[in-house]
Amino acid sequence: MARANSREISSSDAYATAADFEQIFTEDMSGLYLLSFLLTGDRDKAEECFVAGIGESTKGNKVFKEWARSWARRTVIQSAIRLVAPGQRSGSVPRNSAAARAMDSLPLALQAEVCAILELAPLERFVFVMSALERYSDHDCSILLGCAQRDITAARARALQDLGRWLNFEQNETEAGLEDLSVRKSARPVIEMTIARYFATAGWNRSLSL
């Protein structure tokens, strides 16, 4: 009996608690909020998405502690999908003034890449962030987004093509609000390195956070 109780205690210790997830959302606040903002393209929706991610993560699902951070990011992505429904929308969505203010608060090194990602149509933006930045497989993307894998592949190709066009040439003020962008030879490596580097830090202005 004692041995069985010991196994139960040991097993429960392996799972992340609500307190563990609260700590993750506190420690990774900037990166998780940036993920929310990249997906939704809207400051208010990003905040709603961030809060929903906390609520979903702390529900008491049995998640191994070593997977807790990945699970937290997944809940943010799922919340963003529910809010935006990217598979049912087409065409780019104009950024509102709140999103523009959020852009102004980004580190200068990130503004060009984030601005280009936000110019993508909803499905292309979600697919790019999920597959290129979050490393989700086409299979996982298709399940979460409710699209066929061929649609995921096509959306990613369109995203890379558009990002290459926007980042390889200087933007005028009406397109991106950034007039002094240097010409880049390859969009994908620049974006991936910059965003990945930033996800690893907590340096984003906290005025963007909750």
C-alpha positions in Angstrom: 0.0 0.0 0.0 2.8 2.4 1.0 4.6 1.6 -2.3 1.4 2.3 -4.3 0.9 5.6 -2.6 4.6 6.5 -3.3 4.1 5.7 -7.0 1.0 7.9 -7.0 2.8 10.8 -5.4 5.8 10.3 -7.8 3.4 10.3 -10.8 1.6 13.4 -9.7 4.9 15.2 -9.3 5.7 14.6 -12.9 2.8 16.7 -14.1 2.7 20.5 -14.3 0.4 22.3 -11.9 -1.6 25.4 -12.3 1.1 27.2 -10.4 3.8 25.9 -12.8 1.8 27.3 -15.8 1.2 30.7 -14.0 5.0 30.9 -13.5 5.6 30.1 -17.2 3.2 32.8 -18.4 4.9 35.2 -16.0 8.5 34.3 -17.0 7.7 34.1 -20.7 5.2 36.9 -20.8 7.0 38.9 -23.6 7.5 35.9 -25.9 4.0 34.5 -25.4 2.4 37.9 -25.9 4.5 38.4 -29.1 3.2 35.0 -30.3 -0.3 36.2 -29.6 0.2 39.5 -31.4 1.9 37.8 -34.5 -1.1 35.5 -34.8 -4.0 37.9 -34.2 -2.4 41.1 -35.6 -4.5 43.0 -33.1 -3.4 44.3 -29.7 -6.8 43.7 -28.0 -7.2 40.2 -29.4 -3.6 39.4 -28.5 -4.4 40.3 -24.9 -7.6 38.3 -25.0 -5.6 35.4 -26.5 -2.9 35.6 -23.9 -5.5 35.5 -21.0 -7.4 32.6 -22.6 -4.1 30.7 -22.9 -3.5 31.1 -19.1 -7.1 29.9 -18.4 -6.7 26.9 -20.7 -3.3 25.9 -19.3 -4.4 26.0 -15.7 -7.5 23.9 -16.1 -5.7 20.9 -14.6 -4.9 18.9 -17.8 -2.3 16.2 -17.2 0.8 17.7 -18.9 4.3 16.5 -18.1 6.4 19.3 -16.6 9.0 19.0 -19.4 6.2 19.7 -22.0 4.6 22.5 -20.0 6.2 25.4 -22.0 5.3 23.8 -25.3 1.8 23.3 -24.0 1.5 26.9 -23.0 2.4 28.0 -26.5 0.0 25.6 -28.0 -2.9 27.0 -25.9 -2.0 30.5 -27.1 -2.1 29.3 -30.7 -5.4 27.5 -30.2 -6.9 30.5 -28.5 -5.8 32.7 -31.5 -7.3 30.2 -34.0 -10.7 30.4 -32.1 -10.6 34.2 -32.1 -9.5 34.8 -35.7 -10.8 31.7 -37.5 -8.0 32.1 -40.2 -9.3 29.2 -42.3 -12.5 31.1 -42.9 -11.0 34.4 -43.9 -9.1 35.7 -46.9 -7.2 38.9 -47.7 -5.1 41.0 -45.4 -6.7 42.8 -42.5 -5.9 46.5 -42.0 -4.1 47.1 -38.7 -6.0 49.3 -36.3 -4.4 52.2 -34.2 -3.9 49.9 -31.2 -1.8 47.5 -33.4 0.1 50.5 -34.8 1.0 51.6 -31.2 2.1 48.1 -30.4 4.4 48.2 -33.4 5.9 51.4 -32.2 6.8 49.7 -28.9 8.6 46.9 -30.6 12.4 46.9 -30.6 13.6 48.6 -33.8 15.4 45.4 -34.9 12.0 43.5 -35.0 9.8 46.1 -36.5 10.4 45.2 -40.2 9.9 41.5 -39.7 6.8 41.8 -37.5 5.4 44.4 -39.9 5.8 42.1 -42.9 4.3 39.1 -41.0 1.2 41.2 -40.1 0.7 42.2 -43.7 0.0 38.5 -44.5 -3.5 37.3 -45.0 -4.8 35.5 -41.9 -4.3 31.9 -43.1 -0.8 32.6 -44.5 0.2 34.4 -41.3 -1.0 31.6 -39.0 0.7 28.9 -41.2 4.0 30.9 -41.3 4.1 31.5 -37.6 3.1 27.9 -36.7 5.3 26.1 -39.2 8.3 28.3 -39.7 8.6 29.8 -36.3 6.9 27.4 -33.9 8.0 24.3 -35.9 4.7 22.6 -36.2 4.4 19.9 -38.8 2.1 20.3 -41.8 0.0 17.5 -40.3 -0.4 19.4 -36.9 -1.1 22.7 -38.7 -3.8 21.0 -40.8 -5.5 19.5 -37.8 -5.4 22.8 -35.7 -6.4 25.0 -38.6 -9.0 22.6 -40.1 -7.3 22.7 -43.5 -6.0 20.0 -45.9 -2.2 19.6 -45.8 -2.0 20.8 -49.4 -3.7 24.0 -48.3 -1.1 24.4 -45.6 1.8 23.9 -48.1 0.3 26.4 -50.5 -0.3 29.0 -47.8 3.3 28.7 -46.6 4.6 29.1 -50.1 2.4 32.2 -50.6 3.6 33.6 -47.2 7.3 33.2 -48.0 6.8 34.7 -51.4 5.0 37.7 -50.0 7.5 38.1 -47.1 10.3 38.0 -49.6 8.7 40.7 -51.7 8.0 43.0 -48.7 11.4 42.5 -47.1 13.6 42.6 -50.2 12.3 46.0 -51.2 11.9 49.2 -49.3 8.3 49.8 -48.2 6.5 53.1 -48.5 4.7 54.7 -45.6 1.2 53.5 -46.5 2.3 49.9 -46.8 4.4 49.4 -43.7 5.3 52.7 -42.1 8.9 51.9 -42.4 10.8 54.0 -45.0 14.4 53.1 -44.3 14.5 49.3 -44.6 17.7 47.9 -45.9 17.4 45.4 -48.7 17.4 41.8 -47.6 18.6 38.9 -49.7 16.5 36.2 -48.1 13.3 36.7 -46.1 12.9 33.4 -44.3 16.4 33.2 -42.5 16.2 36.9 -41.5 12.7 36.5 -40.0 13.4 33.2 -38.3 16.6 34.3 -36.7 15.2 37.6 -35.5 12.0 36.2 -34.1 13.6 33.1 -32.6 16.3 35.3 -31.0 13.6 37.5 -29.5 11.5 34.6 -28.3 14.5 33.6 -26.2 14.6 37.0 -24.4 12.3 39.0 -22.2 13.3 42.4 -23.5 10.0 43.5 -25.2 8.6 46.7 -23.7 6.2 45.5 -20.9 3.7 48.2 -21.9 2.6 45.7 -24.5 1.9 43.1 -21.9 -1.0 42.8 -19.5 
